[in-house]
Amino acid sequence: MGNVLIFPAGMPRALSFLDVAINSGREVIGSSSLSFDPARERYPSWAHLPYITDAKFADALRHLVASSGITEIFSPHPVVWNHIQNHCLNDLPGVVLVNESPVTDDVAPFHKALAFANKVQRSTLPMAWGLTPVDSADAIELAALFRHAEAIPGMCDHEKIGVLCDIFRCSPAGDVVEIGSWWGKSAFVLAQLAKVHQLGSTLCVDPWTNEHLAKSDGTGLVDAVPFNADEAFTVFQINMVPYANGTVNYLRLPSTDAALRYRDSRTVVSPHFGTTQYTGRIAILHIDGNHSYESVQADVKAWQDFVVPGGWIVIDDYIWAFGDGPKRVGDEFIAAHSHFINTCFVASGNLYVNLTSDI
């Protein structure tokens, strides 16, 4: 395997590829047409190339390829990539462009988002539940939801996002409450769906403290991960602030304390998010906090009475590789309240329960 040339070498995508190439053991040569490129210090080897508009560019590139044993070129600039592809490669036998056109790379995530939107729009799950759904959000709204959710870290997978899109079509108006928001991925999805379907405001409940993280999961594997709750809270705010607009807020409290606050007050005020009004009636309750049996049980008991007829309770990780707390609580809830349940099912490892009346 020969060496790889990155040109122009200072663009963000070039620097990302540089890290990947070096970590895989490749020999990398960076190149730029600038007289001084700050990225130069990042590269183990460096060469100057003229601008592609310079008549000497093709000869300079051929010389560099031959003298440096280059067999691959990575170009993050669409114009440069296109010029090399169409005007240089024929004179560089054995050399390939390792990346697709940057234009193709740029729009690929949006094609993926639109494919997700089209799949969600074709979903027939609401009819299988015996419920009467409203129309799906349109393709652009769903694609935007998916695309922006992809930029937020978290465990809310594509299947779960699709199911959430479906249950929002079969939900009454009311508040959307999430217990356990961490970095904000599922919080974003819930808030955007609430906005699209005009359900109500979204409240995120999480203490974001390390002392509340211990799950006593039995295996010890989860508790051994060195999470930083303060850092997670900062990440949550960065992710969610652009979407607040008076309809999203948070309570940095343990779930049971937050439930008392929610019962006593319909207004939440916080820095950056401002003031948000709530109704005190929950349309969708998403429980994804501490997964120990005692914690999940406390979350359900503290919040279940706020869920309105036709509303949903979602217990995340009902099927969980590291313990059975969510499953035990979910099973107990179904057994105790079966006469209040219209439908319930498990999808993507999560339990979804639709209520027929107040509990």
C-alpha positions as CSV (number, residue, x, y, z in Angstrom):
1,M,0.0,0.0,0.0
2,G,1.4,3.4,-1.0
3,N,1.2,6.7,0.7
4,V,-1.9,9.0,0.8
5,L,-1.9,12.7,-0.2
6,I,-4.4,15.0,1.4
7,F,-5.0,18.1,-0.7
8,P,-6.0,20.8,0.3
9,A,-5.0,19.7,3.7
10,G,-6.3,22.4,6.0
11,M,-10.1,21.9,5.6
12,P,-12.0,20.3,8.6
13,R,-12.9,17.2,6.6
14,A,-9.2,16.8,5.6
15,L,-8.1,17.0,9.3
16,S,-10.7,14.4,10.2
17,F,-9.4,12.1,7.5
18,L,-5.8,12.7,8.6
19,D,-6.6,11.4,12.1
20,V,-8.2,8.3,10.6
21,A,-5.3,7.7,8.3
22,I,-2.7,8.1,10.9
23,N,-4.5,5.8,13.4
24,S,-4.7,3.1,10.7
25,G,-0.9,3.3,10.2
26,R,-0.9,5.1,6.8
27,E,1.9,7.3,5.7
28,V,0.3,10.7,5.0
29,I,1.5,13.7,3.1
30,G,-0.4,17.0,3.5
31,S,-0.4,19.6,0.8
32,S,-1.8,23.1,0.2
33,S,-1.5,25.9,-2.3
34,L,-1.3,28.6,0.5
35,S,2.1,30.2,1.1
36,F,1.4,29.5,4.8
37,D,-1.1,27.0,6.0
38,P,-1.7,26.6,9.8
39,A,-2.6,22.9,9.3
40,R,1.0,22.2,8.2
41,E,2.1,21.4,11.8
42,R,-0.5,18.7,12.0
43,Y,1.1,16.6,9.3
44,P,4.1,14.3,9.5
45,S,5.1,15.2,5.9
46,W,4.2,18.3,3.8
47,A,4.5,19.5,0.2
48,H,3.4,22.6,-1.6
49,L,1.3,22.4,-4.7
50,P,0.2,25.3,-7.0
51,Y,-3.4,26.3,-7.3
52,I,-5.3,24.1,-9.7
53,T,-5.8,27.2,-11.9
54,D,-2.0,27.3,-12.4
55,A,-0.7,25.8,-15.6
56,K,2.0,24.1,-13.6
57,F,-0.4,22.2,-11.3
58,A,-0.7,19.0,-13.3
59,D,3.1,18.6,-13.6
60,A,3.6,19.4,-10.0
61,L,1.1,16.8,-8.9
62,R,2.7,14.2,-11.1
63,H,6.1,14.9,-9.7
64,L,4.8,14.8,-6.1
65,V,3.0,11.5,-6.7
66,A,6.1,9.9,-8.3
67,S,8.6,11.2,-5.7
68,S,6.5,10.4,-2.6
69,G,5.1,7.0,-3.6
70,I,1.5,8.3,-3.5
71,T,-1.2,5.8,-4.5
72,E,-4.2,7.5,-3.0
73,I,-5.5,11.1,-2.9
74,F,-8.1,12.5,-0.5
75,S,-9.5,15.9,-1.5
76,P,-12.2,17.5,0.6
77,H,-12.8,20.5,-1.7
78,P,-15.5,19.9,-4.4
79,V,-13.8,22.0,-7.1
80,V,-10.4,20.4,-6.5
81,W,-11.8,16.9,-6.3
82,N,-13.7,17.4,-9.6
83,H,-10.6,18.8,-11.3
84,I,-8.4,15.9,-10.2
85,Q,-11.0,13.3,-11.1
86,N,-11.6,14.7,-14.6
87,H,-8.3,16.2,-15.6
88,C,-5.5,14.5,-13.6
89,L,-6.1,10.9,-12.8
90,N,-5.6,9.6,-16.4
91,D,-2.0,10.8,-16.1
92,L,-1.5,9.2,-12.7
93,P,-1.6,5.4,-13.3
94,G,-2.2,3.4,-10.1
95,V,-3.6,6.5,-8.2
96,V,-7.2,6.7,-7.0
97,L,-9.3,9.3,-5.2
98,V,-10.3,7.6,-2.0
99,N,-13.3,9.7,-1.2
100,E,-16.5,10.3,-3.1
101,S,-17.2,13.8,-4.4
102,P,-17.5,16.2,-1.4
103,V,-20.8,17.3,-2.8
104,T,-22.1,13.7,-2.7
105,D,-20.8,13.4,0.9
106,D,-22.4,16.6,1.9
107,V,-25.9,15.7,0.7
108,A,-25.8,12.0,1.7
109,P,-27.0,12.5,5.3
110,F,-30.0,14.4,3.9
111,H,-30.9,11.6,1.5
112,K,-30.7,9.3,4.5
113,A,-33.0,11.6,6.4
114,L,-35.5,11.7,3.6
115,A,-35.5,7.9,3.3
116,F,-36.3,7.7,7.0
117,A,-39.1,10.2,6.6
118,N,-40.6,8.2,3.7
119,K,-40.4,5.0,5.8
120,V,-42.2,6.7,8.7
121,Q,-44.9,8.0,6.5
122,R,-45.6,4.5,5.2
123,S,-46.0,3.1,8.8
124,T,-49.2,1.3,9.5
125,L,-48.5,0.6,13.2
126,P,-51.2,3.1,14.5
127,M,-53.9,1.1,12.7
128,A,-52.6,-2.1,14.2
129,W,-53.1,-0.6,17.6
130,G,-56.8,0.0,17.0
131,L,-56.3,3.8,17.4
132,T,-57.3,6.6,15.0
133,P,-54.1,8.5,14.0
134,V,-53.9,12.0,12.7
135,D,-51.9,12.5,9.5
136,S,-48.2,11.9,9.7
137,A,-45.9,14.9,9.7
138,D,-44.7,15.8,6.2
139,A,-41.5,14.5,4.7
140,I,-39.5,17.7,5.3
141,E,-40.5,17.9,9.0
142,L,-39.6,14.3,9.6
143,A,-36.4,14.5,7.7
144,A,-35.4,17.6,9.7
145,L,-36.2,15.7,12.9
146,F,-34.1,12.8,11.9
147,R,-31.2,14.8,10.6
148,H,-30.9,17.0,13.7
149,A,-31.3,14.0,16.1
150,E,-28.4,12.4,14.4
151,A,-26.1,15.2,15.5
152,I,-26.9,14.5,19.2
153,P,-25.2,11.6,21.0
154,G,-27.4,9.1,22.8
155,M,-29.1,5.7,22.7
156,C,-32.3,6.7,21.0
157,D,-32.0,4.5,17.9
158,H,-33.8,4.9,14.5
159,E,-36.5,2.3,15.3
160,K,-37.4,4.1,18.5
161,I,-37.6,7.4,16.7
162,G,-39.9,5.8,14.2
163,V,-42.2,4.4,16.9
164,L,-42.3,7.8,18.7
165,C,-43.4,9.4,15.4
166,D,-46.3,6.9,15.4
167,I,-47.4,7.3,19.0
168,F,-47.5,11.1,18.6
169,R,-50.0,10.6,15.8
170,C,-52.3,8.8,18.4
171,S,-51.9,11.1,21.4
172,P,-54.2,13.7,22.9
173,A,-52.9,17.2,23.7
174,G,-50.9,17.7,26.9
175,D,-47.4,18.1,28.2
176,V,-44.6,15.8,27.2
177,V,-42.5,14.8,30.1
178,E,-39.2,12.9,30.0
179,I,-37.6,11.4,33.1
180,G,-33.9,11.1,32.4
181,S,-32.7,13.4,29.5
182,W,-28.9,13.2,29.9
183,W,-27.4,14.6,26.6
184,G,-30.8,15.4,25.1
185,K,-31.2,13.1,22.1
186,S,-34.6,11.7,22.9
187,A,-35.6,15.0,24.5
188,F,-35.0,16.7,21.2
189,V,-37.1,14.1,19.4
190,L,-40.0,14.4,21.9
191,A,-39.9,18.2,21.8
192,Q,-39.9,18.4,18.0
193,L,-42.7,15.9,17.7
194,A,-44.7,17.8,20.3
195,K,-44.2,20.9,18.2
196,V,-45.1,19.3,14.9
197,H,-48.3,17.7,16.3
198,Q,-49.1,20.7,18.6
199,L,-49.4,18.6,21.7
200,G,-47.9,20.9,24.2
201,S,-44.7,21.8,26.0
202,T,-41.9,19.4,26.8
203,L,-40.4,19.1,30.3
204,C,-37.0,17.3,30.8
205,V,-36.4,16.0,34.3
206,D,-32.9,14.9,35.4
207,P,-30.8,15.6,38.5
208,W,-27.6,15.5,36.4
209,T,-25.6,14.5,39.4
210,N,-23.2,11.6,39.8
211,E,-24.8,10.5,43.0
212,H,-28.0,9.6,41.2
213,L,-26.2,7.6,38.5
214,A,-25.6,4.3,40.4
215,K,-28.0,1.7,38.9
216,S,-27.0,-1.3,41.0
217,D,-27.4,-3.2,37.8
218,G,-26.0,-6.5,39.1
219,T,-23.2,-6.8,36.6
220,G,-21.4,-3.7,37.7
221,L,-20.6,-2.9,34.1
222,V,-22.9,0.2,33.9
223,D,-21.8,1.7,37.2
224,A,-18.2,1.3,36.2
225,V,-18.4,3.8,33.3
226,P,-16.9,7.1,34.3
227,F,-19.8,9.4,33.4
228,N,-19.6,13.1,34.3
229,A,-23.1,14.4,35.1
230,D,-22.1,18.1,35.1
231,E,-20.6,17.7,31.7
232,A,-23.7,15.9,30.5
233,F,-25.9,18.8,31.7
234,T,-23.8,21.2,29.7
235,V,-24.1,19.1,26.6
236,F,-27.8,18.8,27.2
237,Q,-28.2,22.6,27.3
238,I,-26.0,23.1,24.2
239,N,-28.1,20.6,22.3
240,M,-31.5,21.9,23.4
241,V,-31.2,25.6,23.7
242,P,-31.8,26.3,20.0
243,Y,-35.1,24.4,20.2
244,A,-36.5,25.8,23.4
245,N,-38.4,28.9,22.2
246,G,-40.7,28.8,25.3
247,T,-41.9,25.3,24.7
248,V,-39.0,23.2,26.3
249,N,-37.6,23.4,29.8
250,Y,-36.0,21.3,32.5
251,L,-36.0,20.6,36.2
252,R,-32.6,19.6,37.5
253,L,-34.1,17.6,40.3
254,P,-34.6,13.9,41.2
255,S,-37.7,12.6,39.6
256,T,-39.9,12.4,42.7
257,D,-39.0,16.0,43.8
258,A,-39.7,17.2,40.3
259,A,-43.1,15.5,40.3
260,L,-44.0,17.5,43.5
261,R,-42.8,20.7,41.8
262,Y,-44.9,19.9,38.7
263,R,-48.0,19.3,40.8
264,D,-47.6,22.6,42.6
265,S,-46.6,24.9,39.7
266,R,-47.4,25.1,36.0
267,T,-44.4,27.4,35.3
268,V,-40.8,26.5,34.9
269,V,-38.1,29.1,34.6
270,S,-34.4,28.4,33.9
271,P,-31.4,30.2,32.5
272,H,-31.1,30.1,28.7
273,F,-34.4,28.3,28.3
274,G,-36.5,31.1,29.8
275,T,-40.1,30.6,31.0
276,T,-42.3,27.7,29.9
277,Q,-45.9,27.1,30.8
278,Y,-47.3,23.6,31.4
279,T,-50.8,22.2,31.8
280,G,-50.2,19.6,34.5
281,R,-51.7,17.0,32.2
282,I,-49.3,14.6,30.5
283,A,-49.9,13.3,27.0
284,I,-46.7,11.3,26.8
285,L,-44.5,10.2,29.8
286,H,-41.1,8.9,28.7
287,I,-39.3,7.2,31.6
288,D,-35.6,6.8,31.0
289,G,-33.9,7.6,34.3
290,N,-32.0,5.4,36.6
291,H,-32.8,1.8,35.6
292,S,-32.7,0.2,39.0
293,Y,-36.0,-1.4,40.0
294,E,-36.6,1.0,42.9
295,S,-35.9,4.0,40.8
296,V,-38.1,3.0,37.8
297,Q,-40.9,2.1,40.3
298,A,-40.6,5.5,42.0
299,D,-40.6,7.3,38.6
300,V,-43.8,5.5,37.5
301,K,-45.6,6.1,40.8
302,A,-44.6,9.7,41.0
303,W,-45.8,10.6,37.5
304,Q,-48.5,8.1,36.4
305,D,-51.4,10.0,37.8
306,F,-50.7,13.0,35.6
307,V,-51.1,11.0,32.3
308,V,-54.4,11.9,30.6
309,P,-56.9,9.4,29.0
310,G,-55.5,8.4,25.6
311,G,-52.0,9.3,26.8
312,W,-48.9,7.1,26.7
313,I,-46.3,5.8,29.2
314,V,-43.0,4.7,27.6
315,I,-40.6,2.7,29.7
316,D,-37.2,2.8,28.1
317,D,-35.0,-0.3,28.1
318,Y,-37.8,-2.6,29.1
319,I,-35.5,-5.3,27.6
320,W,-32.1,-4.4,29.0
321,A,-29.0,-6.4,28.8
322,F,-27.7,-5.2,32.2
323,G,-30.7,-5.8,34.5
324,D,-34.4,-6.3,34.8
325,G,-35.6,-3.2,36.7
326,P,-37.5,-1.6,33.8
327,K,-39.1,-4.9,32.9
328,R,-40.2,-5.8,36.4
329,V,-41.8,-2.4,36.8
330,G,-43.5,-2.5,33.4
331,D,-44.9,-5.9,34.0
332,E,-46.2,-4.9,37.4
333,F,-47.8,-1.8,36.0
334,I,-49.6,-3.8,33.3
335,A,-50.8,-6.4,35.8
336,A,-52.1,-3.7,38.2
337,H,-53.7,-1.5,35.6
338,S,-54.8,-3.8,32.8
339,H,-58.4,-2.4,32.9
340,F,-57.0,1.1,32.2
341,I,-54.9,0.0,29.2
342,N,-56.0,0.3,25.6
343,T,-52.9,-1.3,24.1
344,C,-49.3,-2.1,25.0
345,F,-46.4,-3.4,23.0
346,V,-42.6,-3.7,23.0
347,A,-40.6,-2.2,20.2
348,S,-36.8,-1.7,20.0
349,G,-36.6,-3.0,23.5
350,N,-38.9,-0.3,25.0
351,L,-42.4,-0.7,26.5
352,Y,-45.2,1.5,25.1
353,V,-48.5,1.6,27.1
354,N,-51.6,3.5,25.9
355,L,-54.2,4.4,28.6
356,T,-57.9,4.4,28.1
357,S,-58.7,6.6,31.2
358,D,-57.2,8.2,34.3
359,I,-55.5,5.7,36.6
